[in-house]
């Protein structure tokens, strides 16, 4: 599969979701749990989230009261790569 170069804001969203779900593929969290940081607010962040969903990095999962989000297999793999890069710093 062709790897797409993610933008910095997309990487931040993935990393934030990864932390919120503790790297678990089965964990679903509401948007405020991973999009609450000031850098992840606004139109650019919302577009980046929609793009990540379209690229199959993040899954939307409707619940009774709100939409929750989880890492897809592709997002989980990218999350692992981001963690390794951060450990190397």
N, CA, C and O atoms as a DFTB+ gen file, in Angstrom:
356 C
 N C O
     1  1       0.845      -1.177       0.000
     2  2       0.000       0.000       0.000
     3  2       0.889       1.239       0.000
     4  3       1.888       1.279       0.719
     5  1       0.549       2.230      -0.780
     6  2       1.341       3.446      -0.849
     7  2       1.201       4.233       0.440
     8  3       0.098       4.466       0.935
     9  1       2.351       4.638       0.973
    10  2       2.326       5.465       2.168
    11  2       2.122       6.911       1.763
    12  3       2.785       7.411       0.854
    13  1       1.224       7.563       2.427
    14  2       0.940       8.968       2.187
    15  2       1.650       9.753       3.277
    16  3       1.577       9.400       4.454
    17  1       2.333      10.810       2.885
    18  2       3.002      11.653       3.879
    19  2       1.948      12.477       4.603
    20  3       1.236      13.275       3.993
    21  1       1.860      12.275       5.897
    22  2       0.875      12.983       6.704
    23  2       1.397      14.361       7.086
    24  3       2.603      14.562       7.232
    25  1       0.477      15.308       7.246
    26  2       0.849      16.650       7.695
    27  2       1.130      16.610       9.199
    28  3       0.797      15.640       9.880
    29  1       1.737      17.662       9.693
    30  2       2.041      17.726      11.127
    31  2       0.776      17.659      11.972
    32  3       0.751      16.976      12.996
    33  1      -0.273      18.360      11.554
    34  2      -1.511      18.343      12.337
    35  2      -2.154      16.956      12.310
    36  3      -2.732      16.531      13.310
    37  1      -2.063      16.245      11.185
    38  2      -2.587      14.874      11.121
    39  2      -1.798      13.964      12.066
    40  3      -2.378      13.122      12.752
    41  1      -0.490      14.137      12.099
    42  2       0.337      13.340      13.014
    43  2      -0.016      13.647      14.465
    44  3      -0.085      12.739      15.294
    45  1      -0.241      14.930      14.778
    46  2      -0.630      15.300      16.141
    47  2      -1.959      14.664      16.533
    48  3      -2.115      14.178      17.653
    49  1      -2.907      14.670      15.613
    50  2      -4.211      14.060      15.892
    51  2      -4.055      12.563      16.130
    52  3      -4.607      12.020      17.087
    53  1      -3.306      11.902      15.263
    54  2      -3.091      10.455      15.437
    55  2      -2.412      10.153      16.761
    56  3      -2.819       9.241      17.480
    57  1      -1.381      10.914      17.081
    58  2      -0.655      10.671      18.330
    59  2      -1.562      10.928      19.537
    60  3      -1.534      10.177      20.512
    61  1      -2.362      11.987      19.464
    62  2      -3.272      12.297      20.553
    63  2      -4.324      11.200      20.733
    64  3      -4.639      10.816      21.859
    65  1      -4.864      10.698      19.620
    66  2      -5.831       9.603      19.694
    67  2      -5.162       8.338      20.214
    68  3      -5.757       7.584      20.983
    69  1      -3.944       8.115      19.796
    70  2      -3.189       6.950      20.266
    71  2      -3.032       6.994      21.793
    72  3      -3.217       5.988      22.477
    73  1      -2.694       8.163      22.304
    74  2      -2.555       8.313      23.756
    75  2      -3.895       8.146      24.458
    76  3      -3.973       7.518      25.514
    77  1      -4.949       8.707      23.874
    78  2      -6.276       8.632      24.492
    79  2      -6.792       7.199      24.548
    80  3      -7.477       6.821      25.498
    81  1      -6.465       6.400      23.534
    82  2      -6.915       5.006      23.503
    83  2      -5.873       4.064      24.101
    84  3      -6.082       2.852      24.157
    85  1      -4.765       4.621      24.539
    86  2      -3.630       3.856      25.064
    87  2      -3.149       2.818      24.064
    88  3      -2.726       1.720      24.427
    89  1      -3.227       3.199      22.789
    90  2      -2.724       2.333      21.726
    91  2      -3.571       1.107      21.452
    92  3      -3.127       0.193      20.757
    93  1      -4.782       1.070      21.986
    94  2      -5.641      -0.086      21.786
    95  2      -6.553       0.097      20.589
    96  3      -7.182       1.144      20.436
    97  1      -6.628      -0.905      19.752
    98  2      -7.467      -0.818      18.559
    99  2      -8.956      -0.867      18.903
   100  3      -9.775      -0.312      18.171
   101  1      -9.308      -1.513      19.986
   102  2     -10.714      -1.652      20.351
   103  2     -11.257      -0.506      21.184
   104  3     -12.447      -0.487      21.498
   105  1     -10.412       0.451      21.549
   106  2     -10.851       1.569      22.372
   107  2     -11.475       2.664      21.514
   108  3     -10.927       3.039      20.478
   109  1     -12.616       3.169      21.950
   110  2     -13.314       4.247      21.258
   111  2     -13.447       5.415      22.229
   112  3     -13.900       5.241      23.361
   113  1     -13.046       6.612      21.779
   114  2     -13.120       7.782      22.650
   115  2     -13.838       8.929      21.928
   116  3     -13.758       9.041      20.705
   117  1     -14.542       9.783      22.694
   118  2     -15.178      10.951      22.092
   119  2     -14.123      11.973      21.647
   120  3     -12.999      11.975      22.148
   121  1     -14.495      12.823      20.720
   122  2     -13.578      13.811      20.149
   123  2     -12.896      14.699      21.202
   124  3     -11.696      14.944      21.074
   125  1     -13.594      15.194      22.232
   126  2     -12.913      16.074      23.199
   127  2     -11.727      15.407      23.914
   128  3     -10.842      16.103      24.411
   129  1     -11.701      14.092      23.969
   130  2     -10.622      13.401      24.655
   131  2      -9.302      13.449      23.892
   132  3      -8.235      13.304      24.489
   133  1      -9.367      13.649      22.587
   134  2      -8.114      13.700      21.832
   135  2      -7.966      14.967      20.986
   136  3      -6.900      15.201      20.417
   137  1      -9.002      15.774      20.895
   138  2      -8.938      17.017      20.111
   139  2      -9.046      18.243      21.022
   140  3      -9.372      19.329      20.543
   141  1      -8.783      18.096      22.302
   142  2      -8.969      19.182      23.255
   143  2      -7.822      20.163      23.341
   144  3      -7.977      21.235      23.926
   145  1      -6.679      19.829      22.779
   146  2      -5.532      20.726      22.862
   147  2      -5.727      21.924      21.931
   148  3      -6.348      21.785      20.878
   149  1      -5.206      23.101      22.303
   150  2      -5.373      24.294      21.453
   151  2      -4.887      24.105      20.017
   152  3      -5.496      24.646      19.094
   153  1      -3.815      23.358      19.804
   154  2      -3.299      23.155      18.454
   155  2      -4.223      22.275      17.619
   156  3      -4.098      22.235      16.395
   157  1      -5.144      21.573      18.263
   158  2      -6.052      20.677      17.548
   159  2      -7.466      21.251      17.484
   160  3      -8.440      20.507      17.373
   161  1      -7.570      22.561      17.552
   162  2      -8.853      23.242      17.468
   163  2      -8.958      23.949      16.125
   164  3      -7.940      24.289      15.521
   165  1     -10.144      24.165      15.667
   166  2     -10.372      24.968      14.483
   167  2     -10.578      24.178      13.206
   168  3     -10.590      22.948      13.193
   169  1     -10.741      24.940      12.133
   170  2     -11.088      24.369      10.830
   171  2     -10.020      23.416      10.292
   172  3     -10.354      22.352       9.771
   173  1      -8.749      23.780      10.411
   174  2      -7.676      22.928       9.876
   175  2      -7.643      21.578      10.577
   176  3      -7.431      20.546       9.940
   177  1      -7.852      21.587      11.873
   178  2      -7.852      20.331      12.631
   179  2      -9.054      19.469      12.245
   180  3      -8.925      18.253      12.107
   181  1     -10.217      20.088      12.072
   182  2     -11.410      19.337      11.672
   183  2     -11.219      18.708      10.294
   184  3     -11.605      17.561      10.069
   185  1     -10.622      19.466       9.374
   186  2     -10.359      18.942       8.035
   187  2      -9.349      17.796       8.102
   188  3      -9.508      16.779       7.427
   189  1      -8.320      17.969       8.916
   190  2      -7.309      16.917       9.065
   191  2      -7.940      15.638       9.618
   192  3      -7.596      14.541       9.179
   193  1      -8.858      15.770      10.574
   194  2      -9.550      14.603      11.128
   195  2     -10.388      13.924      10.049
   196  3     -10.360      12.700       9.921
   197  1     -11.135      14.711       9.271
   198  2     -11.939      14.134       8.181
   199  2     -11.049      13.403       7.173
   200  3     -11.404      12.331       6.683
   201  1      -9.891      13.992       6.868
   202  2      -8.958      13.357       5.937
   203  2      -8.427      12.034       6.493
   204  3      -8.302      11.054       5.759
   205  1      -8.118      12.009       7.780
   206  2      -7.624      10.774       8.402
   207  2      -8.686       9.678       8.378
   208  3      -8.367       8.499       8.221
   209  1      -9.934      10.066       8.534
   210  2     -11.034       9.097       8.459
   211  2     -11.143       8.571       7.028
   212  3     -11.295       7.369       6.814
   213  1     -11.067       9.475       6.050
   214  2     -11.165       9.081       4.640
   215  2      -9.995       8.192       4.214
   216  3     -10.153       7.330       3.349
   217  1      -8.830       8.400       4.815
   218  2      -7.635       7.616       4.477
   219  2      -7.530       6.320       5.293
   220  3      -6.534       5.603       5.194
   221  1      -8.557       6.022       6.097
   222  2      -8.616       4.797       6.909
   223  2      -7.545       4.725       7.991
   224  3      -7.005       3.655       8.274
   225  1      -7.246       5.867       8.588
   226  2      -6.372       5.879       9.764
   227  2      -7.217       5.866      11.032
   228  3      -6.810       5.320      12.058
   229  1      -8.411       6.482      10.949
   230  2      -9.294       6.607      12.101
   231  2     -10.688       6.134      11.703
   232  3     -11.158       6.396      10.596
   233  1     -11.337       5.433      12.628
   234  2     -12.704       4.957      12.432
   235  2     -13.673       5.799      13.255
   236  3     -13.387       6.142      14.402
   237  1     -14.816       6.129      12.666
   238  2     -15.904       6.769      13.414
   239  2     -16.831       5.670      13.897
   240  3     -17.133       4.726      13.166
   241  1     -17.280       5.803      15.141
   242  2     -18.148       4.786      15.714
   243  2     -19.284       5.476      16.460
   244  3     -19.067       6.031      17.537
   245  1     -20.488       5.449      15.902
   246  2     -21.603       6.099      16.593
   247  2     -22.019       5.318      17.841
   248  3     -22.092       4.089      17.830
   249  1     -22.285       6.054      18.901
   250  2     -22.825       5.446      20.122
   251  2     -24.187       6.078      20.374
   252  3     -24.666       6.876      19.569
   253  1     -24.795       5.727      21.469
   254  2     -26.120       6.242      21.757
   255  2     -26.199       7.747      21.875
   256  3     -27.180       8.348      21.436
   257  1     -25.186       8.372      22.458
   258  2     -25.276       9.802      22.709
   259  2     -24.295      10.653      21.900
   260  3     -24.520      11.852      21.734
   261  1     -23.214      10.059      21.397
   262  2     -22.232      10.854      20.667
   263  2     -21.404       9.972      19.740
   264  3     -21.476       8.745      19.791
   265  1     -20.622      10.627      18.896
   266  2     -19.725       9.916      17.997
   267  2     -18.417       9.645      18.738
   268  3     -17.892      10.518      19.429
   269  1     -17.905       8.439      18.589
   270  2     -16.595       8.131      19.158
   271  2     -15.658       7.750      18.027
   272  3     -16.092       7.468      16.910
   273  1     -14.370       7.744      18.331
   274  2     -13.343       7.527      17.323
   275  2     -12.357       6.484      17.831
   276  3     -12.104       6.373      19.030
   277  1     -11.808       5.726      16.893
   278  2     -10.839       4.683      17.227
   279  2      -9.783       4.628      16.129
   280  3      -9.990       5.117      15.018
   281  1      -8.657       4.026      16.460
   282  2      -7.601       3.824      15.471
   283  2      -7.944       2.643      14.580
   284  3      -8.328       1.582      15.072
   285  1      -7.809       2.818      13.290
   286  2      -7.915       1.713      12.350
   287  2      -6.545       1.035      12.323
   288  3      -5.601       1.537      12.934
   289  1      -6.424      -0.073      11.640
   290  2      -5.145      -0.797      11.570
   291  2      -4.032       0.112      11.032
   292  3      -2.912       0.109      11.543
   293  1      -4.352       0.865      10.023
   294  2      -3.368       1.779       9.426
   295  2      -2.954       2.867      10.422
   296  3      -1.776       3.216      10.508
   297  1      -3.908       3.394      11.161
   298  2      -3.623       4.400      12.177
   299  2      -2.803       3.845      13.315
   300  3      -1.926       4.524      13.851
   301  1      -3.086       2.612      13.685
   302  2      -2.326       1.953      14.747
   303  2      -0.863       1.780      14.344
   304  3       0.037       1.990      15.157
   305  1      -0.632       1.402      13.104
   306  2       0.730       1.251      12.596
   307  2       1.461       2.592      12.591
   308  3       2.621       2.670      12.996
   309  1       0.790       3.635      12.138
   310  2       1.398       4.972      12.129
   311  2       1.679       5.437      13.550
   312  3       2.692       6.087      13.806
   313  1       0.792       5.108      14.465
   314  2       0.972       5.453      15.871
   315  2       2.249       4.806      16.418
   316  3       3.013       5.446      17.140
   317  1       2.471       3.565      16.080
   318  2       3.695       2.872      16.522
   319  2       4.938       3.563      15.973
   320  3       5.931       3.725      16.683
   321  1       4.880       3.971      14.701
   322  2       6.014       4.674      14.088
   323  2       6.279       6.001      14.796
   324  3       7.430       6.347      15.062
   325  1       5.211       6.743      15.100
   326  2       5.370       8.019      15.776
   327  2       5.972       7.832      17.160
   328  3       6.825       8.618      17.572
   329  1       5.549       6.818      17.874
   330  2       6.104       6.528      19.204
   331  2       7.592       6.236      19.127
   332  3       8.373       6.725      19.943
   333  1       7.982       5.429      18.135
   334  2       9.405       5.093      17.980
   335  2      10.231       6.337      17.671
   336  3      11.338       6.491      18.187
   337  1       9.704       7.217      16.838
   338  2      10.427       8.464      16.527
   339  2      10.573       9.326      17.772
   340  3      11.623       9.928      17.995
   341  1       9.521       9.388      18.584
   342  2       9.601      10.197      19.802
   343  2      10.567       9.600      20.824
   344  3      11.252      10.338      21.533
   345  1      10.625       8.289      20.903
   346  2      11.565       7.646      21.818
   347  2      12.996       7.921      21.412
   348  3      13.877       8.016      22.266
   349  1      13.239       8.051      20.108
   350  2      14.589       8.273      19.591
   351  2      15.081       9.688      19.900
   352  3      16.286       9.937      19.866
   353  1      14.171      10.619      20.201
   354  2      14.581      12.015      20.464
   355  2      15.191      12.192      21.822
   356  3      15.581      13.303      22.183
